Amino acid sequence: MNGSLLASTSASNVVREPFAHFVSRAALPPDRYRQLDTSFPSAETILGGRAAAIENAAARLPAFKVLDNAAIAPEWREFFKIHTSTIFWNDIVRVFGDSLRATFPHLEERVGRRLEDFRVGVRGAEPGVDIRLECQFVINTPGTRVSSVKTPHVDKRQTLFAALYYFRDPADRSEGGDLEFYRWQRSPRFLNYRMILPEDVTPIEAVPYGPNTLACFVNSAQSVHGVTPRGPSVQPRRYINFIAELPFKAFATRGMSIPARLLHWPQIRQISRRSVGADRY
């Protein structure tokens, strides 16, 4: 694999509403996808000894634990190397540069260099860079009940760009677990950290949880997304998570006033962010 998942994509493929994003349902050639699918690490490898005690919860294996890990297939280590390098960052800027500049008009001035010249490093392994790239194996653990691993939210305020690449197990017969994009129905407000009341947003687009499906977007307070409820399954939900992260916060998330927070706090049960724990999103 010589290029990134965005190598054959151009800025003209980016959809601007409700926020800048791109979706491909055939991100890699079928034979290349099958090779990666076959060698996708087992749930036990990704869990790394942690118990999958919580149903439909996220467990992650980040790039800095993959790149030199002999237990991971060579084709995957190559994939991770490319997607934590300037190769991938250059493709992100080529495809999403206009959208990044429109969303964060003062970012280049703040960093002191053009997006194209940002110093790139592996998240968690290379300090002192302008942009930290993450590429993670992720599973959502099996479950016996219908639930959502993550209801409407935005990603961390340090995150400029995010992407998901689905590797649905051919044996997975569950329903749901789709990525959903939302539009605010009011001015943005946040109840709990990055989490949002479902009634404050309306769904605009769904990206089915299907094999070889890639979804990318520019992250901001407008970039509300979530995962639709997933039915019972004995198979984990499998994907790769990509993050391009700054060493500082790129935007603000306005919290509710204290009276409003107290009023809506009982609805916290509507909000879900399930994680096995002991790893880093």
C-alpha positions as CSV (number, residue, x, y, z in Angstrom):
1,M,0.0,0.0,0.0
2,N,1.7,3.2,-1.2
3,G,-1.0,5.8,-0.6
4,S,-3.5,6.6,2.0
5,L,-7.3,6.0,1.9
6,L,-7.7,9.5,0.6
7,A,-5.1,9.2,-2.2
8,S,-7.8,9.1,-5.0
9,T,-10.1,11.6,-3.4
10,S,-10.3,15.3,-4.3
11,A,-11.8,18.4,-2.6
12,S,-14.7,18.2,-5.1
13,N,-15.8,15.0,-3.3
14,V,-16.3,16.8,0.0
15,V,-19.9,17.4,1.1
16,R,-20.3,20.8,2.9
17,E,-23.5,20.2,4.8
18,P,-24.3,19.9,7.7
19,F,-20.5,20.0,8.0
20,A,-17.6,19.1,5.8
21,H,-17.5,15.4,5.2
22,F,-16.7,12.6,2.7
23,V,-18.0,9.0,2.5
24,S,-16.8,6.1,0.4
25,R,-18.4,2.7,0.4
26,A,-15.5,1.2,-1.5
27,A,-12.5,2.8,0.1
28,L,-10.0,0.2,-1.0
29,P,-9.9,-2.3,-3.9
30,P,-11.7,-5.5,-2.9
31,D,-8.6,-7.7,-2.8
32,R,-6.7,-5.2,-0.6
33,Y,-9.7,-4.9,1.7
34,R,-10.1,-8.7,2.0
35,Q,-6.4,-9.0,2.9
36,L,-6.8,-6.5,5.8
37,D,-10.1,-7.9,6.8
38,T,-8.6,-11.4,7.1
39,S,-5.8,-10.2,9.3
40,F,-7.8,-7.8,11.5
41,P,-6.6,-8.5,15.0
42,S,-8.7,-10.6,17.3
43,A,-10.9,-9.0,20.0
44,E,-8.5,-10.6,22.5
45,T,-5.6,-8.8,21.0
46,I,-7.3,-5.4,21.0
47,L,-8.6,-5.9,24.6
48,G,-5.1,-6.8,25.7
49,G,-6.2,-8.7,28.8
50,R,-9.1,-6.3,29.7
51,A,-12.4,-7.9,30.5
52,A,-15.2,-7.1,28.0
53,A,-17.6,-6.7,31.0
54,I,-19.6,-3.9,29.5
55,E,-21.8,-4.6,26.5
56,N,-21.4,-2.6,23.3
57,A,-18.4,-0.7,24.7
58,A,-15.4,0.6,22.8
59,A,-11.9,-1.0,23.2
60,R,-9.0,0.5,21.3
61,L,-5.4,-0.4,20.3
62,P,-3.6,2.9,19.3
63,A,-0.9,3.4,16.7
64,F,2.0,3.6,19.1
65,K,1.2,0.1,20.3
66,V,0.8,-1.3,16.8
67,L,3.7,0.1,14.7
68,D,6.4,-2.1,16.1
69,N,4.2,-4.9,17.4
70,A,5.2,-8.3,15.8
71,A,1.8,-9.7,16.8
72,I,0.1,-7.5,14.3
73,A,0.2,-8.5,10.6
74,P,2.8,-6.7,8.5
75,E,0.2,-5.3,6.1
76,W,-1.5,-3.7,9.1
77,R,1.7,-2.2,10.4
78,E,2.3,-0.7,6.9
79,F,-1.3,0.7,6.9
80,F,-0.7,2.3,10.3
81,K,2.6,3.7,9.3
82,I,1.1,5.4,6.3
83,H,-1.9,6.8,8.2
84,T,0.3,8.3,10.9
85,S,2.7,10.0,8.5
86,T,3.0,13.1,6.3
87,I,1.6,11.1,3.5
88,F,-1.8,11.0,5.1
89,W,-1.7,14.5,6.5
90,N,-0.9,15.8,3.0
91,D,-3.9,14.0,1.6
92,I,-6.1,15.4,4.4
93,V,-4.9,18.9,3.6
94,R,-5.3,18.4,-0.1
95,V,-8.9,17.1,0.3
96,F,-10.1,19.1,3.3
97,G,-7.7,22.1,3.4
98,D,-10.4,24.6,2.2
99,S,-12.8,23.3,4.7
100,L,-10.3,23.4,7.5
101,R,-9.4,27.0,6.7
102,A,-13.1,28.0,6.5
103,T,-13.8,26.3,9.9
104,F,-10.7,27.5,11.6
105,P,-9.7,30.8,9.9
106,H,-7.0,31.7,12.4
107,L,-5.4,28.3,12.9
108,E,-2.4,28.7,10.6
109,E,-1.6,32.1,12.2
110,R,-1.8,30.5,15.6
111,V,0.5,27.6,14.7
112,G,2.8,29.9,12.7
113,R,2.9,27.9,9.5
114,R,0.6,26.8,6.7
115,L,-1.4,23.6,7.0
116,E,0.8,22.0,4.3
117,D,3.9,22.7,6.5
118,F,2.6,21.4,9.8
119,R,5.1,19.1,11.6
120,V,3.5,15.7,11.9
121,G,4.0,13.0,14.5
122,V,2.4,9.9,16.0
123,R,0.0,10.6,18.7
124,G,1.3,9.5,22.1
125,A,4.8,8.9,20.8
126,E,6.2,12.0,19.2
127,P,5.9,15.3,21.3
128,G,6.7,18.7,20.0
129,V,4.8,18.5,16.7
130,D,2.0,20.6,15.2
131,I,-0.4,17.8,14.4
132,R,-0.6,14.4,16.1
133,L,-2.0,11.6,13.9
134,E,-3.8,8.6,15.5
135,C,-4.8,5.3,13.8
136,Q,-6.5,2.9,16.1
137,F,-8.0,-0.6,16.0
138,V,-11.4,-0.3,17.7
139,I,-14.0,-2.9,18.6
140,N,-17.4,-2.4,20.2
141,T,-18.0,-5.4,22.4
142,P,-20.9,-7.8,21.6
143,G,-24.2,-7.3,23.4
144,T,-27.4,-9.0,24.3
145,R,-29.6,-5.9,24.2
146,V,-30.2,-3.0,21.8
147,S,-28.0,-0.1,22.8
148,S,-25.9,2.8,21.3
149,V,-22.1,3.0,22.0
150,K,-22.2,6.7,21.5
151,T,-25.2,9.1,21.1
152,P,-25.0,12.5,19.5
153,H,-21.7,14.3,20.3
154,V,-18.7,16.1,18.9
155,D,-15.2,14.9,19.1
156,K,-12.6,16.4,21.4
157,R,-11.9,20.1,21.0
158,Q,-8.2,19.3,20.0
159,T,-9.4,17.2,17.1
160,L,-9.3,18.9,13.7
161,F,-10.2,15.9,11.5
162,A,-11.6,12.4,12.2
163,A,-12.5,9.3,10.2
164,L,-13.9,5.9,10.6
165,Y,-13.1,2.9,8.4
166,Y,-15.5,0.0,8.9
167,F,-14.5,-3.7,8.9
168,R,-17.8,-5.4,9.4
169,D,-17.3,-9.1,10.1
170,P,-19.0,-11.2,7.4
171,A,-20.6,-13.3,10.1
172,D,-22.2,-10.2,11.8
173,R,-26.0,-10.4,11.5
174,S,-26.8,-7.5,13.8
175,E,-28.8,-4.5,12.8
176,G,-27.9,-0.9,13.4
177,G,-24.6,0.5,14.6
178,D,-24.6,3.0,11.7
179,L,-22.8,6.4,11.8
180,E,-25.2,9.3,11.8
181,F,-24.6,12.9,11.0
182,Y,-26.8,15.6,12.7
183,R,-27.7,19.2,12.3
184,W,-28.3,21.5,15.3
185,Q,-31.9,22.7,15.7
186,R,-30.8,25.5,18.0
187,S,-27.5,27.3,18.9
188,P,-25.0,24.7,20.1
189,R,-25.1,23.8,23.7
190,F,-23.6,20.8,25.6
191,L,-25.0,19.0,28.6
192,N,-22.1,16.8,29.6
193,Y,-18.6,17.4,28.2
194,R,-19.0,16.9,24.4
195,M,-22.4,15.2,24.7
196,I,-25.6,16.6,23.4
197,L,-29.3,16.2,24.2
198,P,-30.8,14.2,21.3
199,E,-33.7,16.6,21.1
200,D,-31.3,19.5,20.2
201,V,-30.3,17.9,16.9
202,T,-31.9,16.3,13.9
203,P,-30.4,13.4,11.8
204,I,-29.4,14.4,8.3
205,E,-27.4,11.5,6.9
206,A,-26.7,7.9,7.9
207,V,-23.6,5.9,6.9
208,P,-24.4,2.2,7.2
209,Y,-22.0,0.0,9.1
210,G,-20.8,-1.9,6.1
211,P,-17.5,-3.4,4.9
212,N,-14.9,-1.2,3.3
213,T,-16.8,1.9,4.2
214,L,-14.9,5.1,5.1
215,A,-16.4,8.3,6.6
216,C,-14.3,11.4,7.2
217,F,-15.1,14.9,8.5
218,V,-13.8,18.1,9.8
219,N,-14.5,18.3,13.6
220,S,-16.0,21.4,15.2
221,A,-18.9,22.4,17.4
222,Q,-21.1,21.9,14.4
223,S,-19.9,18.3,13.6
224,V,-22.5,16.4,15.6
225,H,-22.4,12.7,15.0
226,G,-23.4,9.5,16.8
227,V,-24.0,5.8,16.4
228,T,-27.5,4.4,15.9
229,P,-28.6,1.7,18.4
230,R,-27.2,-1.7,17.6
231,G,-29.1,-4.9,18.1
232,P,-27.9,-8.1,19.9
233,S,-24.8,-9.6,18.4
234,V,-22.1,-12.2,19.2
235,Q,-19.7,-10.4,16.9
236,P,-17.9,-7.2,17.8
237,R,-18.4,-4.0,15.7
238,R,-14.9,-3.5,14.1
239,Y,-13.4,-0.4,12.6
240,I,-10.3,1.8,12.4
241,N,-10.5,5.2,14.0
242,F,-8.4,8.1,12.6
243,I,-7.6,11.3,14.5
244,A,-5.7,14.5,13.6
245,E,-5.2,16.3,16.8
246,L,-3.7,19.6,17.8
247,P,-1.7,20.2,21.1
248,F,-4.4,22.8,22.0
249,K,-8.1,23.2,21.7
250,A,-9.3,24.4,18.3
251,F,-12.8,25.4,19.3
252,A,-15.1,25.9,22.3
253,T,-18.2,23.9,23.4
254,R,-20.6,26.2,25.2
255,G,-22.1,24.4,28.2
256,M,-25.6,25.0,29.4
257,S,-26.2,27.4,32.2
258,I,-26.4,25.8,35.7
259,P,-30.2,26.1,35.9
260,A,-30.6,24.5,32.5
261,R,-28.1,21.8,33.3
262,L,-30.0,20.9,36.5
263,L,-33.3,21.0,34.6
264,H,-32.0,18.5,31.9
265,W,-29.7,16.4,34.1
266,P,-32.3,13.6,34.4
267,Q,-31.9,13.1,30.7
268,I,-28.3,12.1,31.2
269,R,-29.6,8.6,30.9
270,Q,-30.4,9.3,27.2
271,I,-26.7,10.0,26.6
272,S,-24.3,7.1,26.1
273,R,-20.5,6.9,25.8
274,R,-19.5,3.3,26.5
275,S,-15.9,2.4,26.9
276,V,-14.1,-0.7,28.2
277,G,-11.6,1.7,29.8
278,A,-7.9,1.7,30.4
279,D,-7.1,3.1,26.9
280,R,-7.1,6.4,25.2
281,Y,-9.7,7.8,22.8
